[in-house]
Amino acid sequence: VASAIEIATRNRFVAVQRALNRIGYGPVAEDGLPSDEVANAVRRFELDNGLPITGEPDEQVVERLVSIGAMQSI
């Protein structure tokens, strides 16, 4: 059984995946699971937006996605 934290983390990841697809950084699976495709999409987004290149959908990535209207705040 998944914990509430695991569910929240997976839901956040799905939201980031969906946003990346929406703004042209996909196609990536919207399954809430990490993959090379997602990491590469995040790196391209970070590069294009002047963020540190980590490949992780961290708080800076989420904040930028929200600020450009690609996703809602979570």
C-alpha positions in Angstrom: 0.0 0.0 0.0 1.4 3.4 -1.0 1.8 6.0 1.7 0.2 9.5 1.3 3.7 10.9 0.6 4.3 8.4 -2.1 1.0 9.2 -3.7 1.6 12.9 -3.5 5.0 12.5 -5.0 3.7 10.4 -7.9 0.8 12.9 -8.5 3.3 15.8 -8.6 5.5 13.8 -11.1 2.5 13.1 -13.3 1.6 16.9 -13.2 5.2 17.7 -14.3 5.1 15.1 -17.0 1.8 16.4 -18.3 3.1 20.0 -18.3 6.3 19.1 -20.2 4.2 17.3 -22.8 1.8 20.3 -23.0 4.6 22.8 -23.8 6.5 20.6 -26.2 9.2 18.9 -24.2 7.7 15.4 -24.7 6.6 13.0 -25.6 7.1 11.5 -22.1 4.8 9.0 -20.4 2.4 10.5 -17.9 2.7 7.7 -15.4 4.4 9.3 -12.4 7.5 7.2 -12.8 11.0 8.5 -13.4 12.7 7.6 -16.7 15.5 8.7 -19.0 13.0 10.4 -21.2 11.6 12.5 -18.4 15.0 13.4 -17.1 16.1 14.5 -20.6 12.9 16.6 -21.0 13.5 18.2 -17.6 17.1 19.0 -18.6 16.0 20.6 -21.8 13.4 22.7 -19.9 16.0 23.7 -17.3 18.4 24.7 -20.0 15.8 26.8 -21.9 14.7 28.5 -18.7 18.1 29.3 -17.1 17.7 26.8 -14.3 20.5 24.5 -12.9 20.7 21.4 -15.1 19.6 18.5 -12.8 17.1 16.4 -14.7 15.0 16.3 -11.6 11.5 17.8 -11.4 12.5 19.8 -8.3 10.8 22.8 -6.7 12.5 25.3 -9.2 11.2 23.3 -12.2 7.7 23.2 -10.7 7.8 26.9 -9.9 8.9 27.8 -13.4 6.2 25.5 -15.0 3.6 27.2 -12.8 4.9 30.7 -13.6 4.6 30.2 -17.3 1.2 28.7 -17.0 2.1 25.1 -18.0 0.7 23.7 -14.8 -1.2 24.7 -11.7 0.4 25.1 -8.3 0.5 21.9 -6.3 
